[in-house]
Amino acid sequence: MNRYDKAFKEEAVRLSDEIGPKKAAEQLGVAYHTLQDWRKRRTLHGDGAHIGSGRAYASANKTAREIELERENSELRRANEILKDALGFFAKDRKR
């Protein structure tokens, strides 16, 4: 059984987000179901998860509500960044 370090798993998950899990698994030489498992764990435990490390998750002592709120907070921060970028884009357009 192959063992992968945390950094490899995180990069593999990011790559799978960009090009899709099947292509990423083929390119990296990782079994498709293994990559899908890493993606599922990230979804369940957020960015603080030790994706597939076999160790306890950073969020193990948190309640489900706390995990949900952290995930929601992260999504709102990303949306806020997108809106800031859009505002800058439209502000440049109006100056012309």
C-alpha positions in Angstrom: 0.0 0.0 0.0 1.4 3.4 -1.0 1.7 6.2 1.6 1.6 9.8 0.5 2.6 12.8 2.5 0.1 15.6 3.4 1.5 18.1 0.9 1.1 15.6 -2.0 -2.5 14.9 -1.0 -3.4 18.5 -0.8 -1.9 19.3 -4.2 -3.6 16.3 -5.7 -6.9 17.5 -4.4 -6.3 21.0 -5.7 -5.3 19.6 -9.1 -8.4 17.4 -9.2 -10.5 20.5 -8.5 -8.9 22.2 -11.6 -8.9 19.4 -14.1 -11.2 16.8 -12.7 -10.5 13.7 -10.5 -10.2 11.2 -13.3 -7.5 13.1 -15.1 -5.7 14.1 -11.9 -5.6 10.5 -10.8 -4.2 9.3 -14.1 -1.5 12.1 -14.2 -0.4 11.5 -10.6 -0.6 7.7 -10.7 -3.0 7.5 -7.8 -6.1 5.3 -7.8 -9.2 7.2 -8.6 -11.1 6.0 -5.5 -8.1 7.1 -3.3 -8.3 10.6 -4.7 -12.0 10.7 -4.3 -11.6 9.6 -0.6 -9.2 12.5 -0.1 -11.7 14.9 -1.7 -14.5 13.6 0.5 -12.4 14.0 3.7 -11.6 17.6 2.7 -15.3 18.3 2.1 -16.3 16.8 5.5 -13.5 18.3 7.6 -12.5 21.5 5.7 -9.1 22.8 5.0 -7.8 21.9 8.5 -8.2 18.2 7.7 -5.0 16.1 7.5 -6.2 14.6 4.2 -5.7 10.9 4.4 -2.8 11.0 6.9 -4.3 8.5 9.3 -4.1 11.0 12.1 -6.9 12.7 13.9 -8.4 15.6 12.1 -7.8 19.1 13.4 -11.5 19.6 13.8 -12.0 16.4 15.8 -12.9 18.3 19.0 -15.2 20.7 17.3 -19.0 20.3 17.1 -20.7 19.8 13.8 -22.1 23.3 14.1 -18.7 24.8 14.6 -17.4 23.0 11.5 -20.4 24.1 9.5 -19.9 27.7 10.6 -16.2 27.6 9.7 -17.0 26.3 6.3 -19.7 28.9 5.7 -17.3 31.6 6.9 -14.7 30.4 4.4 -17.2 30.4 1.5 -18.3 34.0 2.5 -14.7 35.2 2.5 -14.1 33.8 -1.0 -17.3 35.4 -2.2 -16.3 38.7 -0.6 -12.9 38.6 -2.4 -14.7 37.9 -5.8 -16.9 40.9 -5.2 -14.0 43.1 -4.3 -12.3 42.1 -7.6 -15.5 42.8 -9.5 -15.8 46.2 -7.9 -12.2 47.1 -8.9 -12.9 45.9 -12.4 -16.1 48.1 -12.8 -14.5 51.1 -11.1 -11.7 51.0 -13.7 -14.2 50.8 -16.5 -16.1 53.9 -15.2 -13.0 56.1 -15.1 -12.6 55.9 -18.9 
